[in-house]
């Protein structure tokens, strides 16, 4: 655990996690400076920060400011290639992220979930299952609360334990898994973690780590798919033989993470039986606690309340994590059946004159958009576009030909999308989301589906994907 009292600490980036980290550091006696490249006029929290005694640098990053610190804490949105970070890293200065900082202080056990798609749904579902089992549970990380903002509650829950024994699987010397109880009332922190956060870990070690899938994303920041996949794989970097790694048995890049871990490996698959983990057989979801054990039924696939084959995979991963954490199949089944779709993830908005509108604003990469379109049999009018992430939209062509009537483009990536998909399907350029919804209403007939699944980041026209999704829903409600 870091000693922070009287240390000079610089927080770079004043998004949600940066602000949380700054407050966390100050509460522990650090001498905190915050630095954000945005002009001061765009930092709404600036007056409050100054009033609380923070040193603030805005409009640019100063190299001298960086060099005068004992520790630098970087927000996920700040690229590691930022020139000042590159220079002080070369000088041997310690640079960590908000995830690493907060995780060192969290009490209890961590379940960490990463992947190109499905992170938020799976993280939320695991949290709901653990809560249904009566376990003291916190959910956050890349969604909801920053990790540093979870620490105080984890300490409070740990000091006032409640809940049942939490048996988890353990690895004796013979390598076979068996049940081992944790201390009664153990606090579980369920964290969604991104490649940006994993870039800056040092000691971060989840008891249970999940890699849902790895497909091309954020190539504009990581530079290559290989670098992106390497960042994802760091989730298991510090795990030991007493920990667990849950991997997608049908995703090649996720499978390759198996070679990089010391943890016990569990798999999930919706396509075939597996020796250790969770899979679909016929109409049932089954769990195998260890190789050679009898598969136990968890629930029928028909009881999964979420649309799309990709959400079946998300449920399988959540089931595996929950069983490893000692939750009974009965509790898991009840929690999954009552789970509601997360906002902006293939979220049904409204039916207007026989046309159904769905909001999947969280589909910020091509693979996520492909999964969203695949959830519908046909008659789809899909809204694509936003800020390009160096993506290849041509990979969507076969599915577009099969199920999509119209592609409606918006944002700065529109020209690239139109060029790569020329001749594949009818394309309409709407420029803005407002015009796209109007165009979709004009084109769609009863029985069709209008789907917002942009395959792009939102930052060219919106604050984030949540803002984009809310605007879409407001436009649909106004039809």
C-alpha positions as CSV (number, residue, x, y, z in Angstrom):
1,X,0.0,0.0,0.0
2,X,1.3,3.4,-1.0
3,X,2.5,5.9,1.7
4,X,0.8,9.1,0.6
5,X,1.1,11.5,3.6
6,X,3.0,14.7,2.5
7,X,3.9,13.1,-0.8
8,X,3.8,15.4,-3.9
9,X,1.3,13.7,-6.2
10,X,0.2,14.9,-9.7
11,X,-3.2,13.8,-11.1
12,X,-3.3,14.1,-14.8
13,X,-6.7,14.4,-16.4
14,X,-9.8,15.8,-14.6
15,X,-12.5,13.4,-15.7
16,X,-14.6,11.5,-13.2
17,X,-11.7,9.2,-12.2
18,X,-9.2,12.0,-12.0
19,X,-11.3,14.0,-9.7
20,X,-12.0,11.0,-7.5
21,X,-8.3,10.2,-7.3
22,X,-7.5,13.8,-6.4
23,X,-10.0,13.8,-3.5
24,X,-8.7,10.4,-2.4
25,X,-5.1,11.5,-2.3
26,X,-5.9,14.7,-0.5
27,X,-7.9,12.8,2.2
28,X,-4.7,10.8,2.8
29,X,-2.5,13.8,3.3
30,X,-0.9,14.1,-0.1
31,X,0.1,17.4,-1.6
32,X,-2.0,17.2,-4.7
33,X,-1.6,19.1,-8.0
34,X,-4.0,18.5,-10.9
35,X,-3.2,19.0,-14.5
36,X,-5.6,19.1,-17.4
37,X,-5.0,20.1,-21.0
38,X,-8.4,21.6,-21.4
39,X,-8.7,25.4,-20.9
40,X,-9.7,26.5,-17.5
41,X,-13.1,27.7,-18.8
42,X,-14.0,24.1,-19.7
43,X,-13.3,22.7,-16.2
44,X,-16.5,23.1,-14.3
45,X,-14.9,21.9,-11.1
46,X,-12.1,24.5,-11.2
47,X,-13.5,26.9,-8.5
48,X,-14.2,24.0,-6.1
49,X,-10.7,22.6,-6.6
50,X,-9.1,25.9,-5.9
51,X,-11.2,26.5,-2.9
52,X,-10.2,23.1,-1.5
53,X,-6.5,24.0,-1.8
54,X,-5.5,22.0,-4.9
55,X,-2.8,23.3,-7.1
56,X,-4.3,23.4,-10.6
57,X,-2.7,23.5,-14.0
58,X,-5.0,24.0,-17.0
59,X,-4.8,24.6,-20.7
60,X,-1.6,22.6,-21.1
61,X,0.8,20.2,-19.3
62,X,4.0,21.7,-17.9
63,X,7.1,19.4,-17.9
64,X,8.4,21.1,-14.7
65,X,5.2,20.3,-13.0
66,X,5.5,16.7,-13.9
67,X,9.2,16.5,-12.8
68,X,8.5,17.9,-9.3
69,X,6.4,15.0,-8.2
70,X,6.9,11.9,-6.1
71,X,4.1,10.1,-7.9
72,X,1.9,10.7,-11.0
73,X,-1.6,9.3,-11.2
74,X,-3.0,9.2,-14.7
75,X,-6.6,9.2,-15.7
76,X,-7.7,6.5,-18.2
77,X,-8.5,9.1,-20.9
78,X,-4.9,10.4,-21.0
79,X,-2.7,8.5,-23.5
80,X,0.5,7.1,-22.3
81,X,2.1,8.7,-25.3
82,X,1.5,12.2,-23.9
83,X,4.9,13.9,-24.3
84,X,5.3,14.9,-20.7
85,X,4.5,11.4,-19.5
86,X,7.0,9.9,-22.0
87,X,9.8,12.2,-20.8
88,X,9.3,11.6,-17.0
89,X,8.9,7.9,-17.6
90,X,12.3,8.0,-19.2
91,X,13.6,9.6,-16.0
92,X,12.3,6.7,-14.0
93,X,9.4,8.5,-12.3
94,X,6.6,6.4,-10.9
95,X,3.4,6.6,-13.0
96,X,0.2,4.6,-12.1
97,X,-3.4,4.8,-12.9
98,X,-6.5,5.5,-10.8
99,X,-7.3,1.7,-10.9
100,X,-4.0,0.8,-9.4
101,X,-4.2,3.5,-6.8
102,X,-7.7,2.6,-5.6
103,X,-7.2,-1.2,-5.8
104,X,-4.3,-1.1,-3.3
105,X,-6.7,0.2,-0.7
106,X,-9.9,-1.8,-1.5
107,X,-10.8,-4.3,1.2
108,X,-12.0,-7.8,0.4
109,X,-11.8,-9.5,-2.9
110,X,-11.9,-8.2,-6.5
111,X,-13.6,-9.6,-9.5
112,X,-12.3,-7.8,-12.6
113,X,-13.9,-8.0,-16.0
114,X,-12.5,-6.8,-19.3
115,X,-13.2,-7.4,-23.0
116,X,-13.8,-5.4,-26.1
117,X,-17.6,-5.9,-25.7
118,X,-20.0,-7.0,-23.0
119,X,-18.0,-5.6,-20.0
120,X,-20.7,-3.4,-18.6
121,X,-23.5,-5.9,-18.9
122,X,-21.4,-8.7,-17.4
123,X,-20.1,-6.5,-14.6
124,X,-23.6,-5.3,-13.7
125,X,-24.9,-8.9,-13.8
126,X,-22.2,-10.3,-11.6
127,X,-22.9,-7.5,-9.1
128,X,-26.6,-8.3,-9.0
129,X,-25.9,-12.0,-8.5
130,X,-23.6,-11.4,-5.6
131,X,-26.1,-9.0,-4.0
132,X,-28.9,-11.6,-4.5
133,X,-26.7,-14.0,-2.6
134,X,-26.4,-11.6,0.3
135,X,-22.7,-10.8,-0.2
136,X,-21.5,-7.3,0.6
137,X,-20.9,-6.1,-3.0
138,X,-19.6,-2.9,-4.7
139,X,-19.7,-2.3,-8.4
140,X,-17.6,0.2,-10.3
141,X,-14.3,0.8,-12.1
142,X,-14.9,1.8,-15.7
143,X,-18.6,2.1,-15.0
144,X,-20.3,4.0,-12.3
145,X,-17.9,4.8,-9.5
146,X,-14.2,5.2,-9.9
147,X,-12.2,2.6,-7.7
148,X,-10.9,5.3,-5.4
149,X,-14.5,6.4,-4.7
150,X,-15.3,2.8,-3.6
151,X,-12.6,2.5,-1.0
152,X,-14.3,4.1,2.0
153,X,-17.4,1.9,1.6
154,X,-15.3,-1.2,1.2
155,X,-13.6,-0.4,4.5
156,X,-16.9,0.3,6.2
157,X,-18.4,-2.9,5.0
158,X,-15.3,-4.9,6.0
159,X,-15.5,-3.4,9.5
160,X,-19.1,-4.3,9.8
161,X,-19.3,-7.8,8.2
162,X,-22.7,-9.3,7.3
163,X,-23.9,-12.0,5.0
164,X,-23.3,-15.7,4.6
165,X,-20.1,-17.6,4.3
166,X,-18.6,-17.1,0.8
167,X,-17.1,-20.4,-0.3
168,X,-14.8,-20.1,-3.3
169,X,-12.9,-22.7,-5.2
170,X,-9.2,-23.2,-4.3
171,X,-6.3,-25.1,-5.7
172,X,-4.7,-27.7,-3.3
173,X,-1.3,-29.2,-4.1
174,X,-2.7,-31.9,-6.4
175,X,-4.2,-29.2,-8.6
176,X,-7.8,-30.2,-8.2
177,X,-10.3,-27.5,-7.3
178,X,-12.3,-27.7,-4.1
179,X,-14.4,-25.4,-1.9
180,X,-12.7,-23.1,0.6
181,X,-14.6,-20.6,2.6
182,X,-13.5,-17.0,2.9
183,X,-14.1,-15.0,6.0
184,X,-17.8,-14.4,6.6
185,X,-19.0,-11.2,5.2
186,X,-16.0,-10.8,2.7
187,X,-16.6,-7.7,0.6
188,X,-16.6,-8.2,-3.2
189,X,-15.7,-5.4,-5.5
190,X,-16.8,-6.1,-9.0
191,X,-14.8,-3.9,-11.4
192,X,-15.2,-3.2,-15.1
193,X,-11.6,-2.5,-16.3
194,X,-10.6,-1.2,-19.7
195,X,-7.4,-1.5,-21.7
196,X,-6.6,2.1,-20.8
197,X,-6.8,1.3,-17.1
198,X,-4.7,-1.9,-17.4
199,X,-1.9,0.0,-19.2
200,X,-1.0,1.6,-15.9
201,X,-1.2,-1.2,-13.3
202,X,1.6,-2.5,-11.2
203,X,0.3,-4.8,-8.5
204,X,-3.4,-5.0,-9.4
205,X,-4.5,-8.6,-8.7
206,X,-8.1,-9.7,-9.0
207,X,-9.2,-12.9,-7.2
208,X,-11.3,-13.7,-10.3
209,X,-10.5,-12.1,-13.7
210,X,-12.7,-12.4,-16.8
211,X,-11.6,-11.7,-20.4
212,X,-14.9,-11.8,-22.4
213,X,-13.4,-11.3,-25.8
214,X,-10.7,-9.3,-27.6
215,X,-11.5,-7.8,-31.0
216,X,-10.1,-4.7,-32.7
217,X,-10.9,-1.5,-30.8
218,X,-9.1,1.7,-29.7
219,X,-6.5,1.1,-32.4
220,X,-6.2,4.9,-32.7
221,X,-4.7,4.9,-29.2
222,X,-2.9,1.6,-28.9
223,X,-1.4,1.7,-32.4
224,X,-2.0,-2.0,-33.2
225,X,-4.2,-4.9,-32.3
226,X,-1.3,-6.7,-30.8
227,X,-0.6,-3.8,-28.4
228,X,-4.3,-3.6,-27.5
229,X,-4.5,-7.3,-26.8
230,X,-1.4,-7.1,-24.7
231,X,-3.0,-4.4,-22.6
232,X,-6.1,-6.6,-22.1
233,X,-4.0,-9.6,-21.0
234,X,-2.4,-7.6,-18.2
235,X,-5.6,-8.3,-16.1
236,X,-4.0,-11.6,-15.1
237,X,-0.4,-10.4,-14.9
238,X,-0.2,-10.6,-11.1
239,X,-2.5,-13.5,-10.5
240,X,-1.3,-16.6,-8.7
241,X,-2.4,-20.3,-8.6
242,X,-4.9,-19.4,-5.9
243,X,-6.7,-17.1,-8.3
244,X,-9.1,-17.7,-11.3
245,X,-9.1,-16.6,-14.9
246,X,-12.3,-17.0,-16.9
247,X,-11.8,-17.0,-20.7
248,X,-14.0,-17.1,-23.8
249,X,-13.4,-20.5,-25.4
250,X,-14.6,-19.2,-28.8
251,X,-12.4,-16.0,-29.1
252,X,-8.9,-16.7,-30.4
253,X,-7.3,-13.6,-28.8
254,X,-8.9,-14.3,-25.5
255,X,-7.7,-17.9,-25.7
256,X,-4.1,-16.7,-26.1
257,X,-4.3,-15.1,-22.6
258,X,-4.2,-18.6,-21.2
259,X,-0.5,-18.8,-21.9
260,X,0.2,-15.7,-19.8
261,X,-1.3,-16.7,-16.5
262,X,-0.5,-18.7,-13.4
263,X,-4.2,-18.7,-12.3
264,X,-6.6,-21.6,-12.6
265,X,-8.3,-21.3,-16.0
266,X,-12.0,-21.7,-16.5
267,X,-13.7,-21.4,-19.9
268,X,-17.1,-20.5,-21.2
269,X,-18.7,-21.4,-24.5
270,X,-22.1,-21.2,-26.1
271,X,-21.1,-23.6,-28.9
272,X,-19.6,-26.7,-27.3
273,X,-19.0,-28.7,-24.1
274,X,-15.9,-27.8,-22.2
275,X,-14.0,-29.6,-19.5
276,X,-13.9,-26.9,-16.8
277,X,-16.2,-23.9,-16.7
278,X,-19.6,-23.0,-18.2
279,X,-21.2,-24.0,-21.4
280,X,-24.5,-24.5,-23.3
281,X,-25.7,-28.0,-23.9
282,X,-29.0,-28.4,-25.7
283,X,-31.3,-25.9,-24.0
284,X,-29.4,-25.7,-20.7
285,X,-26.5,-23.8,-19.1
286,X,-24.2,-26.1,-17.3
287,X,-21.2,-25.6,-14.9
288,X,-18.3,-28.0,-14.4
289,X,-16.4,-27.2,-11.2
290,X,-13.3,-29.1,-12.2
291,X,-12.1,-31.4,-15.0
292,X,-13.7,-34.8,-14.6
293,X,-16.6,-33.5,-12.4
294,X,-20.2,-34.0,-13.3
295,X,-21.7,-31.0,-15.0
296,X,-24.4,-29.3,-12.9
297,X,-27.4,-27.6,-14.5
298,X,-27.7,-23.8,-13.7
299,X,-30.6,-22.7,-15.8
300,X,-32.4,-23.0,-19.1
301,X,-31.1,-20.7,-21.9
302,X,-34.7,-19.7,-22.5
303,X,-34.7,-17.8,-19.2
304,X,-31.9,-15.4,-20.3
305,X,-33.8,-12.1,-20.5
306,X,-31.4,-10.3,-22.8
307,X,-31.6,-10.2,-26.6
308,X,-28.7,-11.4,-28.8
309,X,-26.4,-14.4,-28.8
310,X,-23.6,-12.2,-27.4
311,X,-25.7,-11.7,-24.3
312,X,-25.8,-15.5,-23.8
313,X,-22.0,-15.4,-23.7
314,X,-22.1,-12.5,-21.2
315,X,-24.4,-14.6,-19.0
316,X,-22.2,-17.6,-19.2
317,X,-19.2,-15.6,-18.1
318,X,-21.2,-14.1,-15.2
319,X,-22.4,-17.5,-14.1
320,X,-18.8,-18.8,-14.1
321,X,-17.6,-15.9,-12.0
322,X,-20.5,-16.3,-9.5
323,X,-20.0,-20.0,-9.1
324,X,-16.3,-19.5,-8.5
325,X,-17.3,-17.0,-5.8
326,X,-19.4,-19.6,-4.2
327,X,-22.9,-18.5,-5.2
328,X,-25.4,-21.4,-5.7
329,X,-27.0,-22.1,-9.0
330,X,-30.4,-21.5,-7.6
331,X,-29.5,-17.9,-6.6
332,X,-27.8,-17.3,-9.9
333,X,-30.8,-18.5,-11.9
334,X,-33.1,-16.1,-10.0
335,X,-30.8,-13.2,-10.4
336,X,-30.3,-13.7,-14.1
337,X,-34.0,-14.1,-14.7
338,X,-34.8,-10.8,-13.1
339,X,-31.9,-8.9,-14.6
340,X,-32.8,-5.9,-16.8
341,X,-30.8,-4.8,-19.9
342,X,-28.3,-2.1,-19.0
343,X,-29.0,1.4,-20.4
344,X,-27.5,2.0,-23.9
345,X,-26.9,-1.7,-24.5
346,X,-29.4,-3.0,-27.0
347,X,-32.0,-1.1,-25.0
348,X,-35.6,-1.2,-26.4
349,X,-36.8,2.4,-26.6
350,X,-40.2,2.5,-28.2
351,X,-42.4,1.1,-31.0
352,X,-43.8,3.8,-33.3
353,X,-46.4,2.7,-36.0
354,X,-45.0,-0.8,-36.0
355,X,-41.3,0.2,-36.1
356,X,-39.2,-0.8,-33.1
357,X,-36.4,1.5,-32.0
358,X,-33.3,0.2,-30.1
359,X,-30.5,2.2,-28.4
360,X,-27.1,0.5,-28.5
361,X,-25.0,3.6,-28.2
362,X,-22.4,1.5,-26.2
363,X,-21.6,-0.2,-29.5
364,X,-18.5,1.9,-30.0
365,X,-16.6,-0.6,-32.1
366,X,-17.3,-2.7,-35.2
367,X,-17.6,-6.0,-33.3
368,X,-20.2,-4.6,-31.0
369,X,-22.2,-3.3,-33.9
370,X,-22.0,-6.7,-35.6
371,X,-23.4,-8.4,-32.5
372,X,-26.2,-5.8,-32.3
373,X,-27.3,-6.2,-35.9
374,X,-27.1,-10.0,-35.5
375,X,-29.7,-9.9,-32.8
376,X,-32.3,-9.1,-35.4
377,X,-33.5,-11.3,-38.2
378,X,-33.7,-8.5,-40.8
379,X,-35.4,-5.3,-41.8
380,X,-32.9,-3.1,-39.9
381,X,-32.1,0.5,-40.5
382,X,-28.8,1.1,-38.6
383,X,-27.3,4.4,-37.6
384,X,-23.5,4.3,-37.9
385,X,-20.8,7.0,-37.3
386,X,-19.2,9.2,-34.9
387,X,-15.4,9.5,-34.1
388,X,-13.4,6.9,-36.0
389,X,-11.1,4.6,-34.0
390,X,-9.1,3.4,-36.9
391,X,-11.7,0.8,-37.5
392,X,-12.4,-1.4,-40.6
393,X,-16.1,-1.1,-41.3
394,X,-15.9,-3.3,-44.4
395,X,-16.1,-6.4,-42.1
396,X,-19.7,-5.5,-41.6
397,X,-20.6,-6.1,-45.2
398,X,-21.8,-9.7,-45.2
399,X,-24.2,-9.0,-42.2
400,X,-25.4,-5.7,-43.8
401,X,-26.3,-7.5,-47.0
402,X,-28.2,-10.1,-45.1
403,X,-30.1,-8.1,-42.5
404,X,-29.9,-4.3,-43.1
405,X,-32.1,-2.2,-45.4
406,X,-30.4,1.1,-44.9
407,X,-27.2,2.4,-43.3
408,X,-27.6,6.0,-42.1
409,X,-24.3,7.7,-41.4
410,X,-23.5,10.5,-38.9
411,X,-20.5,12.3,-37.6
412,X,-16.9,12.7,-38.7
413,X,-16.5,9.0,-39.6
414,X,-19.3,9.1,-42.2
415,X,-17.2,9.6,-45.2
416,X,-14.9,6.6,-44.3
417,X,-17.9,4.4,-43.6
418,X,-19.6,5.3,-46.9
419,X,-16.4,4.6,-48.8
420,X,-15.8,1.2,-47.2
421,X,-19.4,0.1,-47.6
422,X,-20.1,1.5,-51.0
423,X,-22.3,-0.8,-53.1
424,X,-23.0,-3.1,-50.1
425,X,-26.3,-1.6,-49.0
426,X,-28.3,1.6,-49.4
427,X,-26.5,4.4,-47.6
428,X,-28.0,7.8,-46.5
429,X,-25.8,10.5,-45.0
430,X,-27.7,12.4,-42.2
431,X,-24.7,14.2,-40.6
432,X,-26.4,14.6,-37.2
433,X,-28.3,12.1,-35.0
434,X,-31.4,14.3,-35.2
435,X,-31.5,14.0,-38.9
436,X,-30.7,10.3,-38.8
437,X,-33.7,9.6,-36.6
438,X,-35.9,11.6,-38.9
439,X,-34.5,9.8,-42.0
440,X,-35.1,6.4,-40.3
441,X,-38.7,7.3,-39.5
442,X,-39.2,8.2,-43.1
443,X,-37.7,5.0,-44.5
444,X,-38.9,2.4,-42.0
445,X,-42.2,0.5,-42.4
446,X,-44.1,-1.6,-39.9
447,X,-42.1,-4.6,-38.9
448,X,-38.7,-2.9,-39.4
449,X,-36.2,-2.0,-36.7
450,X,-34.3,1.2,-36.3
451,X,-31.0,0.6,-34.5
452,X,-28.5,3.0,-33.1
453,X,-25.2,1.0,-33.1
454,X,-22.6,3.5,-34.2
455,X,-19.4,1.4,-34.3
456,X,-17.6,4.7,-33.3
457,X,-16.7,6.8,-30.4
458,X,-19.1,9.7,-29.6
459,X,-16.7,12.5,-28.9
460,X,-17.1,14.3,-32.2
461,X,-20.7,15.4,-31.4
462,X,-21.4,14.2,-27.8
463,X,-19.8,14.2,-24.4
464,X,-19.8,10.4,-24.3
465,X,-21.8,7.4,-25.4
466,X,-24.3,7.9,-22.6
467,X,-25.0,11.4,-23.8
468,X,-25.5,10.1,-27.4
469,X,-27.8,7.4,-26.2
470,X,-29.9,9.8,-24.2
471,X,-30.3,12.2,-27.1
472,X,-31.4,9.3,-29.3
473,X,-34.0,8.2,-26.8
474,X,-35.3,11.8,-26.5
475,X,-35.6,12.0,-30.3
476,X,-37.4,8.7,-30.5
477,X,-39.8,9.7,-27.7
478,X,-40.6,12.9,-29.6
479,X,-41.6,11.1,-32.8
